[in-house]
Amino acid sequence: MATPGTTNATTNATTRERPVRLAVLGSPISHSKSPALHRAAYGRLGLGWRYDAIEVGSGELAGFLDRVRGDADAAWRGLSLTMPLKHEVLAHLDGADRLVELAGAANTVRFADDGTLQGFNTDIGGIVRTLGEADLRRVHRGVLIGSGATASSALVAIAELGAAEVDVLVRNPDRAVGVEELGRRLGLVVRVRPLAELADAASADLVVSTVPGGSDLGIAPSDALAGTALLLDVAYDPWPSALATAWLERDGRVTHGLGMLLHQALLQVRIFASGDPFEPLPDEDGVLDVMRRSL
C-alpha cells in the first residue's frame, strides 16, 4: 500500500500532466479575437496552455460548468465571459473581487486550487487603460450609450476617471434602472435620456458606446458632442461602426474596442497566471506587444 505522501505525489503529478485549458464563452462567439490574444500571451510566456472559443448561450452556463468540473482529461484554469453571461455567472461564483461586486458583472472566472470559482471584472481596467493610451485620463462629464453588463463596467470606469455627471442614453429607459442605481452608489449625477437626444447632446469629455457591433443607432451625434468628446466604441467588428463613422465624419476623435479588448485580456492573463490582476507578468511589455500584434 502506498503511503499518503506517495499517493499525494502521484495525484499531483497526474494533475500536472493534464493539459491546462481555458476558454472564452458567449453567444455568438465565432468572431471573438480572445483566442488569438491569449494564445499569443501564453506562447510568449512559454506556457503550453490551450485556449478556445466555445459557444455557450443564455441558460447554458450551469451545464457547461458541470461538464468542466467533471472533465478528467484537462485541468481547467479559467474562463473569459462575454454576452450574455456576465450577469448570469454571478450565481455560480464562490467569491468575487471588488469590481465585480460594484459593477454587478464578471467577465473573468478563475478555477481556484480548491475547486471554487473566483470572479473578476477586467473590463473596467481595460477601459481605463485604453483611454489612457488615447491621452484621456480625467473626465468631468461623460455620456454612456447602452445599459447592459458592459455599460455597468463602463460607468465604473468613468467614475474612476473622476467624472461628476453622466448622461445614459437608451432606447428603453426602463432597462436603465440598474445603471442609474449604480451611478448613485458611485456618487455620480446620472441622467437617463432617450437615445434620440444624441442628436442634440451638449459637449462632453467622453462618450462610451456599449451597443453590439453592427448595430446602427439610426441617429447621428450632435456636432457639439462629436467635436468635444472622445468616442470609445467597445465594438470592433465590423469596423468602423455606424456611430464611429458618423463621429469621424465630424472630425471627432475615436478609439475602438480592440484597445479595451487588449488591455482587459492582459489583466485576464495575469489572473490566470497568478490569481492576482495586480501582479505584473514576467516580461509584461513583451507579452503586451505580441498580444497587440495578434489583433
N, C-alpha and C positions, 0 to 999 in steps of 0.2 A: 504494500500500500504506500502510495506517495505521501510524504509529509505535507502539511498545509502550505509550507513555504514553497515546495516544489510545485504543488498544484497552482498556486497563485502565479508563479513564474511562467508556467506553461500557458495559463489563461492569458496573461499579459502579452506573451509572445504571439499567441494566436490573434489577439486583438490588433497588435501592431502589424501583423501580416495582412489583415483585411484591408482592401483599398479604402481610402478615405473618400467619401462622396459629399458633394454639396450640390445645390440646385437653386435656380430661380423658378418660382411658382407664380402662376397667374393665368388669366384668360382674357384676350388672346395673348400668346406668349412667343409665337414663332418669329416675331420681328425683334425680339429682345437682343440687345448688344451686351448684356451682362456676361454671357459665357465668354465672349472674346476678351472682355476686360479682366475677368477673374483668371482665365487660363493664362493670359499674359503675365499677370502678377505672380501666380504660383510657379510658372516657368522660370521667371527671374529669381524667385526665392529658392529654386531647386526643390520644390515640393511636388511630388507626383500625385497631386490631388485631382480628382475628376469633378468637373462642374458642368451640369447640364441645364437645359431649359425644359420644364415639364408643365404641360397643360393641366391646371387644376382650377376648376370653376367654383362659383359660389356654392356653398353647401358640401363641397367635396374635400375640404381640408382635413376634417376629423378622420376620414377614412384613409387619406394619404399618410397622416401621422401614425396611425395604427400600423400601416404596412411598413413604414420606416422603422418603427420600434421592433418589428418582428423580422427585420432583414438580417439574417445571419451571415450574409455574404459580403457585407460592407459595413464600415464604421462611418455612420453619418455624423458630420461635424456641424453643418449649418445650412440655413435656407435664406434666400433673398425673396422678398414678397412684393408683388405689385398688385394691380387691380385684379380681382375685387377683394383681396384677402387681408388688407392692412388693418381693418377693423375686426374681421372675423377671427383672426388669430389670437386676439386678446383673451378669449375664453379658454385658450389652451395653454397659456403661459403659467409657469410656476414662479416667475419673477420678471421684473422689468426695470429698465433704467428710468431716470427722472424724466427724460424727454418723452418716452412712451406714455408715462402717466400724465404728463402735461398735455400732449397733443391728442391722446386717445387713439394712437395709431402706431403700429410697429411694422417696419419693413425688413427687419433682420431677426433671425432666430438662431441661437447657438445651442447645440446639444451639450449640456454640461457633462462632466465625467460621471456624475451620479445619476444621469439619465433625465434630469429635469430640463425644461425648456426655458431659456432666458431670452427675453425680448429686448430689442434695441431700436432706436429710431436714428438712422444716419441721414435721412432726407434733410433734416434741419441743418446739420453741419454741412451737407453737400450744397445747400442753397447759400449759406453764409460764405463758404469758400469760393464758390463760382462768382458770386457778386464781388468778392474781394479781388478776384482776378480781373474783373471789369472796372476796378477802381471805385467801387461803391461800398463804403464801409460804415456810413452813417445814413440813417433815414429819419426824416421827420414825419412826412405824410406818405402813406402807401396806398395802393389800390390792389385789391385781390379779386381775381375773376374765378369763380367756382366755389364750391362748398363741400367737397369730398375730403377723403383722408389726406391727400396731398395738400389741399388748401389749408387744413389744420396745421400741418407741418410748416407750410409757408408763413402762416400767421405768427407762429412761434419764432421763426427766423427773422421776420420783420420786426418783431418786438425786441429780439436780441440785438438788432442793429439800432435800437434807440427810438423807434417810431412812437409818436404820441397818438396818432389817429390813422385809421384805416377804413376806406370805403370798400365794402364787399359787394360786388356786382354779380347778380344771379338772375336766371330766368324765373325761378320759383322761390320767392323769399321764405316760404315755409320750410324749405330744405336748408336754410342757413342758420337755423336756431342754434345748432351745436357750435358753429363757428362764432356766432355772436356771443354765446356764453363763454367760450374760450377767451375771446377778446377781453371780456370783463375781468376774468381771472388774471389775465396778463396786465391789467391796468391800462388797457387801450380804450380810446374812444372809437367804437366800431359803429358804422352806419351801414345797414343793409339797404341796397338800392337795386332797382330793376336794371337789368343788363342794358336796356335801351339808353340809360344815362351815360354810357360810354361815349356816345356821340357828342355830348356837350360837357364832359367832365372837366373840372378845373385842373390846374397844374399839380404835379406831384413829383416826388423823388424817384419812386419805383412803382412799377406795375408788374405783378406776378400773375400769369395766366396758368391755371391748372387744368384747363379743359383738354380732353384727349386729342392726340394728334389726328389731323384730318378733319377736325370739326371746323365749320365755318360759322362764326357767330352771326354773320349777316349784318353786322354793324361795324362801321369804321370808327376809329378813335378820333376824338376831337384834336384839332391842331395844337391846342394848349397842352393837352396831355402828352401827345407824341413828341412835342417839341421840348418838353422838360424832363420827362420820366424815362429812365432806362426800363425797357421791357425784358423781363425774364420769362420766356415761354418754355414751360417744362417739357413741351412736346419736342420731338426731334425727328419724327418720321410720320408723314413726309415733311420735308423742309425746303423752303421756308413755309411755315403755316400761313393760313389766310391772314391771321392777325399780324404776324411778323411782316408779311408783305405790305400790309396797309401802313404799318409803322415805318418801314423803310421808305415807302413812297413819300412820306412826310419828313424824310431826312432824320428820323429818330434813331436812337441807339437801341440795339437789340442784342441779347445773348440768348442762346438756345439751350435746351435741356441736356445736351451732351455734357456740358460742363458740370451741371448738377449730378448727372449720372456718374461721371468720372469720379468726382470727389466723394460722393456717398459710397461708391464701390470701394474706394481706398479705405474708408473707415470700416467697411464690412470686412475687408481683408485683415485689418488689424484685429477685429473682433474674432474672426475665425482662427487667426494665428495665435492670439494670446488671451482672448476673452476680454480685452480692455481696449475700447475705442480711442483712448488717450495714449496708448503705448506705441510709439513710432516703430515702424518696421525696420529691419536691417536694410541699409541702402535704400531708404524710402524714396529719395529723389529718383534713383534709377528705376524703382518699381513704378512710380507715377509716370515716368517717361515712357516706359514700354506699354503701360495701360493706355496712355494718351495716343500713342501711335497705332494701337489696335483698333481705334474707332474709325 
